[in-house]
């Protein structure tokens, strides 16, 4: 159990957290949300003991281990797998001692403990984590120095997951992951055996990997049960109720004030007027929760061009004479919204660079409209900004003939107001740098916008603003992103980059998510569907599958409904128990036994929920197979 009791902390005299309290029961998965700059990362540092509280205290179970990704692993010659294995310091120490111990009793203790911590399966577990985060078996044997900073951040994440701390603190863990890695992490965190507190603006992760939201607002902490969408819905409902109450209160105030104004000068009514003045003074103003300001983006509108704006025929592209993608026959029109899907290393970024005219075609034909303007945004471009220059100076260099007022208006259109316009880039937040890069990429009103992970470092409100801007934008959009919420709202076409080619993916994003999370063999089977089974290839045609009977379908649907009902009941039980366990009064010394009883019940419900989910998945797969 993590208990935050009446904690306060200020930075340079500005209160970030003020007399805030919250209780997170053991084993819970919680998303920490709040506006940029509200103090989320500072709260993590307070929990780790890196900063000193001004008031209150933070309590954890005795000997509880806290883990998090502080920085990337160094570029050493140690292999990735050995780097991850070394994160379990107890195992490493015991193995070293086993090599030198001579006392029989101590040798027995060491071997028993190694068995207890499942030390002999450690390499397999570490390899599974690295594979989930995008590293092949061959890459796992390579030294850390062979990988860039972003990839070494993944190694650092793998190391902390492997060490399995009692309290896992993750600050924007998906920022360095692709879609495949982000989906794998969601599943891993949902099944993680200990407590998790994660700062994230990824709606998918906050909806699927956590069971509660810890909201930091107005320097206070509030724990909401349920995933992010439920939190957002409850907040909207709360605001609607408070708006109605505030409206009634305003009418009541106006009525009382009117009476006071009319009769305060009349001796016969003075007493009643004074009574109403006191009522006004005692009336507490109903404060509405602030709606987070949606930070808009303003993309300039390009002129319309005749289709297609890009046409490829048997095109190949790659590096140093080696083709990464071949036989590309693709067409892009100005009204296209295309998401590029595919596992890491398959060539999504290579295709993006080809479309952006940053890589030449090696063979075949690639025709672009003569006056085509292309805007290109990739994460590495944030590093290409001049750290000692301001956003205004960046823009002045790109538009030397425009007035300062016009340049400031452009910056404001991307949420960079007067203060940020004159601030050196080195002192800007990651989100502000991303906004500046997006502004520079769209400065020429491009007919096609290529965005490679545009939401990294953007907060929730900025992501929603980007969705609105892309929806209104009249040019073509090519998207590479791990943010499925963004992809689902913007993209209307999906291209799968796989095995050196690019083909339309005819199903939806949810089908692609299931494909990625299925076992590797099943994923390969699905990905290869339709790959040449015609009569002309000499292969024996597969026998036509038997259609399921009506009774079989009804039985399968009935079983699925039962599983769904069981899941719904267990989820309700979990929410009720979680609410009870989040009550600080339960942990008073006089109620220790009661708290343990409820925690055991919660653990039983979570085990039952795991079994129920397994049965539900099996029932859904049976029905899908019968309906196929």
C-alpha positions in Angstrom: 0.0 0.0 0.0 1.2 3.5 -1.0 -0.1 6.1 1.4 0.2 9.9 0.7 -0.8 11.7 3.8 -1.3 15.5 3.8 1.8 16.1 1.5 2.9 19.5 0.3 5.7 20.7 -1.9 6.7 24.0 -3.6 9.1 25.0 -6.3 10.7 28.4 -5.9 7.8 29.5 -3.7 5.1 28.2 -6.1 3.0 25.4 -4.5 2.8 22.4 -6.7 1.2 20.0 -4.2 -0.7 21.3 -1.1 -2.0 19.2 1.7 -2.8 16.3 -0.7 -3.7 12.8 0.4 -4.4 9.5 -1.4 -4.2 5.8 -0.7 -3.2 3.3 -3.4 -3.8 -0.3 -2.3 -1.1 -3.0 -3.0 -1.4 -4.5 -6.4 -3.4 -1.7 -8.0 -2.6 -0.2 -11.4 -3.1 3.5 -11.4 -2.7 6.2 -14.1 -1.4 9.6 -12.8 -2.9 12.4 -14.9 -2.9 16.2 -14.8 -2.0 19.2 -16.9 1.6 19.7 -18.0 3.5 21.4 -15.2 1.0 20.4 -12.5 3.7 18.4 -10.6 3.3 14.7 -11.7 7.0 14.1 -12.2 7.7 15.9 -9.0 5.3 13.6 -7.2 7.4 10.6 -8.5 10.6 12.2 -7.1 8.9 12.7 -3.8 7.8 9.1 -3.6 11.4 7.9 -4.5 12.7 10.2 -1.7 14.7 12.4 -4.1 13.0 15.5 -2.8 12.0 16.5 0.8 8.4 17.1 1.7 7.3 20.4 3.3 4.4 18.7 5.1 2.9 15.2 5.5 4.5 11.9 4.8 4.7 9.1 2.3 4.3 5.6 3.6 5.2 2.3 1.9 5.4 -1.3 3.2 8.7 -2.1 4.9 11.5 -3.2 2.5 9.3 -2.3 -0.5 11.4 -1.8 -3.6 10.7 1.2 -5.8 11.7 1.1 -9.5 11.5 3.4 -12.5 13.2 4.5 -15.7 15.4 7.4 -14.7 17.5 7.6 -17.8 18.8 5.5 -20.7 21.3 2.8 -20.1 24.9 3.7 -21.0 26.4 2.8 -24.3 28.6 0.1 -23.0 29.9 -3.1 -24.6 27.6 -5.2 -22.4 24.9 -7.1 -24.4 21.3 -6.1 -24.0 20.3 -9.4 -22.4 23.1 -9.2 -19.8 22.2 -5.5 -19.1 18.7 -6.6 -18.3 19.7 -9.6 -16.3 22.0 -7.4 -14.2 19.0 -5.3 -13.1 18.0 -8.1 -10.7 20.8 -7.4 -8.2 19.8 -10.1 -5.8 20.0 -12.8 -8.5 23.3 -11.4 -9.7 24.7 -11.4 -6.2 23.5 -14.9 -5.4 25.0 -16.3 -8.6 28.3 -14.7 -7.8 28.3 -16.0 -4.3 27.4 -19.5 -5.5 30.7 -19.6 -7.5 32.8 -18.9 -4.4 30.9 -20.1 -1.4 32.5 -23.1 0.5 30.3 -23.4 3.6 27.7 -26.3 2.9 25.0 -24.5 4.9 25.4 -21.3 3.0 25.6 -23.1 -0.4 22.2 -24.7 0.5 20.7 -21.3 1.5 22.0 -19.7 -1.8 20.6 -22.5 -4.0 17.2 -22.5 -2.1 16.9 -18.7 -2.6 17.9 -19.0 -6.3 15.1 -21.5 -6.7 12.6 -19.3 -4.8 13.2 -16.3 -7.1 13.1 -18.6 -10.2 16.6 -17.6 -11.1 17.1 -20.3 -13.7 14.3 -19.0 -16.0 15.6 -15.4 -15.7 17.2 -15.4 -19.1 14.0 -16.6 -20.8 12.0 -13.9 -19.0 14.4 -11.2 -19.9 14.4 -12.2 -23.5 10.6 -12.2 -23.6 10.5 -8.6 -22.3 13.2 -7.4 -24.8 11.3 -9.2 -27.6 8.1 -7.5 -26.6 9.8 -4.1 -26.7 11.0 -4.7 -30.3 14.5 -6.4 -30.0 15.1 -9.6 -32.1 17.1 -12.5 -30.7 20.2 -11.4 -32.6 19.9 -7.8 -31.3 19.6 -9.0 -27.7 23.2 -10.4 -28.0 24.5 -7.0 -29.4 26.2 -4.4 -27.1 24.3 -1.4 -25.9 26.7 0.8 -27.7 25.3 -0.4 -31.0 21.9 1.3 -30.3 20.8 5.0 -30.3 19.5 6.8 -27.3 15.8 6.0 -28.0 16.6 2.3 -28.2 18.7 2.4 -25.1 15.6 3.9 -23.3 13.8 0.7 -24.3 16.6 -1.4 -22.7 16.3 0.7 -19.5 12.5 0.0 -19.5 13.1 -3.7 -20.1 15.6 -3.7 -17.1 13.1 -2.2 -14.6 10.3 -4.5 -15.8 12.6 -7.5 -15.4 13.6 -6.4 -11.8 9.9 -6.4 -10.9 9.9 -3.8 -8.1 7.0 -3.7 -5.6 6.1 -0.2 -6.7 6.7 0.5 -10.4 6.8 4.2 -11.4 6.7 4.9 -15.1 6.8 8.4 -16.6 5.5 8.4 -20.2 6.8 4.9 -21.0 5.3 4.8 -24.5 7.2 7.9 -25.8 10.1 5.7 -27.1 7.9 2.8 -28.3 6.2 2.1 -31.6 2.6 0.8 -31.8 3.6 -2.8 -31.3 5.8 -2.0 -28.3 3.0 0.2 -26.8 0.4 -2.6 -27.2 2.7 -5.2 -25.7 3.4 -2.9 -22.7 -0.3 -2.4 -22.1 -0.8 -6.1 -21.8 2.3 -6.6 -19.6 1.3 -3.8 -17.2 -2.2 -5.1 -16.9 -0.8 -8.5 -15.6 2.1 -7.0 -13.6 2.0 -8.7 -10.2 2.7 -5.6 -8.1 1.6 -1.9 -7.8 2.0 0.4 -10.8 1.8 4.2 -11.0 2.2 5.5 -14.5 2.2 9.0 -15.9 0.8 8.9 -19.4 -1.2 10.8 -22.0 -1.8 7.6 -24.0 -5.6 6.9 -23.8 -5.1 3.3 -24.9 -2.7 2.5 -22.1 -4.9 4.4 -19.6 -8.0 2.5 -20.7 -6.6 -1.0 -20.9 -3.6 -1.2 -18.5 -4.9 0.6 -15.3 -7.9 0.2 -13.1 -7.9 3.7 -11.5 -6.9 7.3 -12.3 -5.1 9.5 -9.8 -5.9 13.1 -10.8 -3.5 15.9 -9.8 -5.5 19.2 -10.0 -5.5 22.5 -8.1 -2.5 21.0 -6.1 -4.8 18.2 -4.7 -4.9 14.5 -5.5 -8.2 12.6 -6.2 -8.4 8.9 -6.9 -11.1 7.9 -9.4 -12.0 4.2 -9.9 -12.0 2.9 -13.5 -10.0 3.5 -16.6 -9.5 6.9 -18.3 -12.7 7.1 -20.4 -14.8 6.4 -17.2 -12.8 9.1 -15.4 -13.5 11.6 -18.2 -17.2 10.7 -18.3 -17.5 11.0 -14.5 -15.8 14.3 -14.6 -18.2 15.5 -17.2 -21.2 14.3 -15.2 -19.8 16.0 -12.1 -19.4 19.3 -14.0 -23.0 19.0 -15.3 -24.3 18.5 -11.8 -22.2 21.4 -10.4 -23.2 23.7 -13.3 -26.9 23.1 -12.4 -26.2 23.7 -8.7 -24.2 26.8 -9.5 -27.0 28.2 -11.7 -29.5 27.6 -8.8 -27.1 29.3 -6.4 -26.7 32.3 -8.7 -30.5 32.7 -8.8 -30.7 32.4 -5.0 -27.9 35.0 -4.6 -29.7 37.4 -7.0 -32.9 37.0 -5.1 -31.3 37.7 -1.7 -29.3 40.6 -3.0 -32.4 42.1 -4.6 -34.2 42.0 -1.2 -31.2 43.6 0.5 -30.9 46.4 -2.1 -34.6 47.2 -1.9 -35.1 47.2 1.9 -31.7 47.9 3.5 -32.6 51.6 3.9 -36.1 50.9 5.4 -36.3 50.7 9.1 -39.2 48.2 9.0 -37.2 45.8 6.9 -33.7 46.4 8.2 -33.6 43.3 10.3 -34.7 41.0 7.5 -32.2 42.7 5.1 -29.4 42.2 7.6 -30.4 38.5 7.9 -30.1 38.0 4.2 -26.7 39.7 4.1 -25.5 37.1 6.6 -27.0 34.4 4.4 -25.1 35.7 1.5 -21.8 35.8 3.5 -22.2 32.2 4.6 -23.1 30.9 1.2 -20.1 28.9 -0.2 -19.5 29.5 -3.8 -19.8 26.4 -6.0 -16.6 26.0 -7.9 -16.7 24.2 -11.2 -13.8 21.9 -12.1 -11.9 23.6 -14.8 -12.2 22.2 -18.3 -8.7 21.7 -19.6 -8.1 24.2 -22.3 -7.8 22.4 -25.7 -4.6 23.6 -27.1 -5.4 24.1 -30.8 -3.2 23.8 -33.8 -3.8 26.1 -36.9 -2.7 24.4 -40.1 -2.6 26.6 -43.2 -4.9 25.5 -46.0 -3.2 24.4 -49.3 -4.8 24.9 -52.7 -6.4 21.9 -54.3 -4.4 19.8 -56.7 -5.6 17.3 -59.3 -5.3 13.6 -58.3 -3.1 11.8 -57.8 -0.5 13.8 -56.0 1.9 10.8 -55.8 2.0 7.7 -58.0 4.4 4.8 -57.7 4.9 1.9 -60.1 7.2 -1.0 -59.1 9.2 1.4 -57.0 12.1 0.3 -54.7 13.8 2.2 -51.9 16.5 1.5 -49.4 20.0 2.4 -48.3 23.5 1.9 -49.8 22.2 -0.1 -52.7 20.2 -2.4 -50.5 16.4 -2.3 -51.1 14.3 -2.2 -47.9 11.0 -2.0 -49.8 10.3 -3.3 -53.3 7.6 -3.4 -56.0 5.7 -0.5 -54.5 2.6 0.4 -56.6 0.8 3.0 -54.6 -1.3 6.1 -55.2 -2.0 9.0 -52.9 -4.6 11.6 -53.4 -4.9 14.9 -51.6 -7.9 13.8 -49.5 -6.2 10.6 -48.2 -5.7 9.9 -44.5 -3.3 6.9 -44.3 -1.9 5.2 -41.3 1.3 3.1 -41.8 1.2 -0.1 -39.8 3.9 -2.7 -39.3 6.4 -4.0 -36.8 9.5 -2.2 -36.0 12.2 -2.4 -38.7 9.8 -3.3 -41.5 10.3 0.0 -43.2 7.7 2.5 -42.1 10.2 5.3 -41.6 11.9 4.4 -44.9 8.6 4.8 -46.7 8.0 8.1 -45.0 11.3 9.4 -46.1 10.6 8.3 -49.7 7.3 10.1 -49.7 8.9 13.2 -48.1 11.6 13.2 -50.9 14.3 12.6 -48.4 15.3 9.3 -50.0 15.5 8.7 -53.7 13.7 5.8 -55.5 16.2 3.1 -56.4 14.2 1.7 -59.3 10.8 1.9 -60.8 8.8 5.1 -61.3 7.7 7.7 -58.7 5.7 10.7 -60.0 4.9 13.7 -57.9 2.6 16.6 -58.9 4.8 19.4 -60.1 4.0 22.0 -57.4 3.5 19.5 -54.6 4.6 20.8 -51.2 5.3 18.3 -48.4 5.5 18.8 -44.7 7.5 16.3 -42.7 7.6 15.8 -38.9 9.7 13.2 -37.1 10.9 12.9 -33.6 14.6 13.4 -34.5 13.7 16.9 -35.7 13.3 18.1 -32.2 17.0 17.5 -31.7 17.7 19.6 -34.9 16.2 22.8 -33.3 18.8 25.4 -32.2 18.8 25.2 -28.4 20.1 28.7 -27.8 17.6 30.4 -30.1 14.0 31.3 -29.4 10.9 30.1 -31.4 10.6 33.6 -32.7 14.2 33.5 -34.1 13.5 30.1 -35.7 10.5 31.5 -37.4 12.2 34.8 -38.4 14.9 32.8 -40.2 12.3 30.8 -42.1 10.2 33.9 -42.9 12.6 36.9 -42.9 10.1 39.2 -44.7 7.2 38.8 -42.3 6.5 41.4 -39.5 7.1 40.4 -35.9 3.4 40.6 -35.2 2.7 38.1 -38.0 5.4 35.7 -36.7 3.9 35.9 -33.2 0.4 35.2 -34.6 1.8 32.1 -36.3 3.4 30.9 -33.0 0.1 31.6 -31.1 -1.7 29.5 -33.6 0.3 26.5 -32.4 -0.1 27.3 -28.7 3.2 29.1 -28.3 2.2 32.4 -26.6 4.2 35.5 -25.8 6.3 33.9 -23.0 7.3 30.9 -25.0 8.0 32.9 -28.2 10.9 34.6 -26.4 12.2 31.6 -24.4 15.3 29.7 -25.6 14.4 26.3 -27.1 16.7 24.6 -24.5 14.3 25.7 -21.8 11.1 24.7 -23.5 9.2 21.5 -22.6 9.1 18.6 -24.9 5.5 19.4 -25.9 6.5 23.0 -26.7 9.4 21.8 -28.9 7.0 19.5 -30.7 4.7 22.4 -31.4 7.5 24.5 -32.8 8.6 21.6 -35.1 5.0 21.0 -36.3 4.7 24.8 -37.0 7.9 24.7 -39.1 6.8 21.6 -40.9 3.4 23.2 -42.0 4.7 26.7 -42.6 4.4 26.4 -46.4 0.8 25.1 -46.4 1.8 21.6 -47.6 -0.5 19.5 -49.8 0.7 16.4 -47.9 1.7 16.1 -44.2 3.9 13.2 -43.1 3.8 12.8 -39.3 6.1 10.2 -37.6 5.1 9.9 -33.9 3.7 13.4 -33.6 2.0 12.9 -30.2 5.2 12.1 -28.1 5.5 14.8 -25.4 2.0 16.2 -26.2 -0.4 16.3 -23.3 -4.0 14.9 -23.5 -5.5 18.3 -24.5 -2.8 18.9 -27.1 -3.5 15.5 -28.7 -7.2 16.3 -28.9 -6.3 19.6 -30.5 -4.1 17.8 -33.0 -6.9 15.5 -33.9 -9.2 18.4 -34.6 -6.6 20.2 -36.7 -5.9 17.1 -38.8 -9.6 16.4 -39.3 -10.1 19.9 -40.6 -6.9 19.9 -42.7 -7.6 19.6 -46.5 -4.3 18.0 -47.4 -3.2 14.4 -47.4 -2.0 12.9 -44.1 0.5 10.0 -43.7 0.6 8.9 -40.0 3.1 6.7 -38.1 2.1 6.5 -34.4 1.7 4.3 -31.4 -1.3 6.3 -30.4 -4.3 4.2 -31.5 -6.7 6.9 -30.4 -5.2 9.3 -32.9 -5.1 6.7 -35.6 -8.7 5.7 -35.1 -10.0 9.3 -35.3 -7.8 10.5 -38.2 -6.9 7.6 -40.6 -9.5 6.2 -43.0 -7.0 4.0 -44.8 -4.5 1.5 -43.4 -1.3 0.4 -45.2 0.6 -2.6 -43.8 4.4 -2.4 -44.2 5.7 -6.0 -44.1 8.2 -8.3 -45.7 9.6 -5.6 -48.0 6.2 -4.6 -49.4 3.3 -2.2 -48.7 -0.2 -3.5 -49.0 -3.7 -2.2 -47.9 -4.8 -3.6 -44.6 -8.5 -4.2 -45.2 -9.6 -4.7 -41.6 -9.8 -2.1 -38.8 -7.3 -1.0 -36.1 -8.9 -3.3 -33.5 -8.3 -6.3 -35.8 -4.7 -5.2 -36.2 -4.4 -4.9 -32.4 -5.6 -8.4 -32.0 -3.2 -9.6 -34.7 -0.3 -8.1 -32.9 -1.2 -9.6 -29.5 -1.9 -13.0 -30.9 0.8 -15.7 -30.8 3.5 -15.2 -33.4 2.5 -18.2 -35.5 -1.2 -17.1 -35.5 -0.1 -13.6 -36.4 1.9 -14.9 -39.4 -1.0 -16.9 -40.6 -3.4 -13.9 -40.5 -0.9 -11.6 -42.1 -0.4 -14.0 -45.0 -4.1 -14.4 -45.7 -4.9 -14.3 -49.4 -1.2 -14.7 -50.5 -1.7 -16.8 -53.7 -4.0 -19.8 -53.2 -5.6 -19.6 -56.7 -6.1 -22.6 -59.0 -3.3 -21.4 -61.3 -0.5 -22.0 -58.8 -0.7 -25.8 -58.8 -1.5 -26.0 -55.1 -4.2 -28.3 -53.8 -7.3 -26.2 -52.9 -8.2 -26.2 -49.2 -11.4 -28.1 -48.4 -14.4 -25.9 -48.0 -15.0 -25.5 -44.2 -18.3 -26.8 -42.9 -20.8 -24.0 -41.9 -21.8 -24.0 -38.3 -25.4 -25.0 -37.5 -27.9 -22.6 -36.1 -27.9 -24.5 -32.8 -24.1 -24.3 -32.5 -24.1 -20.6 -33.1 -26.9 -20.0 -30.5 -25.0 -22.1 -28.0 -21.8 -20.2 -28.6 -23.5 -16.9 -28.3 -25.3 -18.0 -25.1 -21.9 -19.0 -23.6 -20.4 -15.7 -24.6 -23.3 -13.8 -22.9 -22.7 -15.8 -19.7 -19.0 -15.0 -19.8 -19.8 -11.3 -20.3 -22.3 -11.3 -17.4 -19.7 -13.0 -15.2 -17.1 -10.4 -16.2 -19.5 -7.5 -15.5 -20.3 -8.8 -12.0 -16.7 -9.4 -11.1 -15.7 -5.9 -12.4 -18.5 -4.4 -10.2 -17.1 -6.3 -7.2 -13.6 -5.2 -8.0 -14.7 -1.5 -8.2 -16.6 -1.8 -4.9 -13.6 -3.4 -3.1 -11.2 -0.9 -4.6 -13.3 2.0 -3.4 -13.3 0.4 0.1 -9.6 -0.2 0.1 -8.9 3.4 -1.0 -10.6 4.7 2.2 -7.7 6.0 4.4 -9.8 5.2 7.6 -9.5 1.5 6.8 -5.8 1.6 7.6 -6.1 3.0 11.1 -4.2 0.8 13.6 -7.5 -0.4 15.2 -8.6 -1.8 11.9 -5.5 -3.6 10.7 -7.3 -7.0 10.7 -10.2 -5.6 8.7 -7.9 -4.2 6.1 -6.1 -7.5 5.6 -9.5 -9.3 5.2 -10.6 -6.9 2.4 -7.2 -7.1 0.7 -7.6 -10.9 0.6 -11.1 -10.6 -0.9 -9.7 -8.1 -3.5 -7.0 -10.6 -4.4 -9.6 -13.4 -4.8 -11.7 -11.2 -7.0 -8.7 -10.3 -9.2 -7.8 -14.0 -9.6 -11.4 -14.7 -10.5 -11.4 -11.9 -13.0 -8.3 -13.3 -14.7 -10.0 -16.7 -15.0 -13.2 -15.1 -16.3 -11.3 -13.1 -18.9 -9.6 -16.3 -20.1 -13.0 -18.0 -20.5 -14.4 -14.9 -22.2 -11.6 -14.8 -24.7 -12.0 -18.5 -25.4 -15.8 -18.1 -25.9 -15.3 -15.1 -28.2 -12.7 -17.1 -30.3 -15.1 -20.1 -30.6 -17.9 -17.8 -31.8 -15.6 -16.0 -34.3 -14.5 -19.4 -35.6 -18.1 -20.6 -36.1 -19.1 -17.3 -37.8 -16.1 -17.3 -40.1 
